[in-house]
Amino acid sequence: MLDLFTIPECPSCAATVPRAGLCVDCADALGQPLRAEPVAGTPWAAFWTGGPYAGPAGSLVRAAKFGPNEAIALDLAESLARRVAGAGLCFDVVVSVPTTPWRRYWRGFHLPDLAARAVGRATGAPVLDALHRRWGAAQSARGEAARLQAASGLVVARCPVQGRALVIDDVLTTGATLHAAACELLGSGAAEVVGVVAASSGPPLRLPVGFS
């Protein structure tokens, strides 16, 4: 009955839509090709972003993570997988940047895991549970300097990795966690690491450790 009296809104920009789902403009923004970022001076062989955190991609990430809303997370994961598959990126295994068991339990899902599995289905690449996140405060709750200091001890490799690994995360901010993940995978045997994030909140290479 409530649905009869509810005006559907786009979950990204809150614009009125004729039925539940993204508005035309936001759907178009999420369908744009992935953007390649410069990687000189970083451990990455290549890196792509799905859109600015201030745009539709960021709005959907926030709605998925902090709602939390698994339906939006699944839509975002499938959208990212279609773009990865359409770009013809080269990689041998897919690895997601992990979270702690508590945050996974609180949300009921982990967006990078959903995206990694979607990419695996879309490309046929195996998904490898190669990284472990130690207990600690969420990076979103830390300042920039604290993120950099904490990240190297938060993410650790849990198994050997071979070939070219595609690392998937939801948001790129200081890049500290992604940098730690890349270094751990290279240290565990990966020949190269390439990365994809759903949304990016800043210009690349602002910090010496990698992406900002």
N, C-alpha and C positions, 0 to 999 in steps of 0.2 A: 504493500500500500504506500509506503514512503516513496518508492520509486516513481509513483504517479505524480507526486507533488515536488519532486526534486528536479532542478534544472541541471543537466549535465554540464560539467566544466572540464576543460583540458587539464590534466594533472600536471602539466608543465607550466603553463602561463595563466591558468584559471579563466581563459576565454570561454564563452558559452559555445557549446557544440551541440549538433542535433542528436547525437547519441554518445554514449560513454566512449572515451578514447581521446587520442591527441587531436588537436586542431590541425588544419591543413598546413599552416606555416611551421608548426613544431615538428610534425611528421616529416616535412620536407627537409628541415634542418638535420634531423637524425638520419636521413637517408643520404646525406652528402658523403663523398669519399673521405676516408681517413686522411689526416694531415700528417705528413712526414716531418719530423723535427730534426734539427742538426744534432749530431752526437759526438762531435770531436771533443776529445778530452774526457770522455765518459767510458764506462765499461760496456756500453751498448753498441752492438753492431748496427742497429737501426731502431727507431722508436716512432710510434704513431699515436696521435690523440684523436678522440672522437668529437671533440668540440669544447668550447670554453665553459668553465664552471659557472660563469655568469649567464649562460644561455640555456636552451632547452635541455641539453644533456645534463648540466649541473642541477637543474630543477628536478629532473627525474631521479637523479642519484640521491638527492636530499629526501625526496618523497619516499623512495624505496628504503633508504637506510634509517631515517629518523621517524618515519610513520609509525612503525615500519610497515611496508606494503609489499608483500611478495609478488602480487600480480604485476605491479609496475616493475619490480626487479626482473621478473621473467621477460617482460616486453623489452626492457633495456638490454638484457643479455642476448636475446634473439636478434635485436637490431644490430648490436655490435658484431655478432657472429656473421650475419649476412654481409656486413661491410668488410670483415676480415676475409671471408671467402671470396667476395667479389674483387678484392684487391690483389688476389693471387700471391699472398705473402708466403715466403719460404721458411718452413720450420719443421722439426722432427717430432717434438713433444710440446704439450701445452701445460703450463704451470701457473697456478693462481697464487697471488700474495695472500698469505693466511691471516686469520684473526684469532683471538683467544676463544677457548670453548665457552666462556661466559657470554661474550658478545654474540657468538653464534646461537647460543641457547636463547638469549633475550630476543633476538630478531626472529629466530626460527629458520634463518637462511643466511648465506654469505654471498653477497653480490658477485665478487670475483670468481667464486666457485661456480655459480650459475652460468656466468659468462664463459668460463673455461670449458664447462661441459657442452655448452651450446656451440662454441667454436670447434670442439672435438667432433661433435655430430655433423657440423657443416663441412668440415674439411677432411674427416677421417683420421686426423692425427690423434695419437693416444694422449690421455690426460694423466699426468703424473703427479702424485701427492708428494712432492719433493721437498717442501719447505714446512717448517714448524714455527709457530709464533709463541714465544715465551710469554708468561704472564707479565703484565705491566699496564700502565695507564694508556688509554687510547691516544694515538698521535694527535688526533683532532683537539685534544685537551691541552697540548703542549705548545709552548712558544717555539719559534724557529730554531734558536740555539739548542733548546732541550730536545727537539726532534732529532737534530743531527747527532747529539751525544748519545741518545738512547737507542737509535735505530740499529747500530752495529751489534748490539747484544740482544735485540728483540727477535730477529729472524735468523734461523739456523737451518742448514741443510740436513735432511733426514735420510737421504739415500743417494747413490751415485746417479749421475745424469750423463747421457751421451748425446752427441749431435747438437743441433741448433734448437735452443729452448725459447719458446714464446711465453713471456711472462705477462700475466693479465692482472690489472688492478682497476679499482673503480675511479679513484681520483688521484691526480698528481698535484701535490702542493709544494713542499720543499724538495721532494724527491729523495728524502733520506731513507725511507723504508724501501723504495724501489732500488736504490743504490745498494743497500745491504743485501737485498734479494739477489740482484745480479751478481754481486761478488761471491755470495755463497754458492750459487749455481756454477759459476766458473771454477770455483775452488773444488767443487765436487765432480768435475769432469766434463762439464758442458763445453763444446767447442766454441760456441758463440751464444750470446743472449740478445734477443730482440724483445721489445715491449709494446704493449697496447694498453691505453687507459680510456675509460669512457668519457672522462672530462678532465680538463686541465685548468688550474686556477692562476697560472702565471706564465711568463715567458721562459723558454728553456735556457738552460746553462747559466742561470743567474748565480748559482752557487758552485764552488769548485768540486763538490761531490757529485754533481750530475744535474738533474733537472730540478727546476724551482717549483 
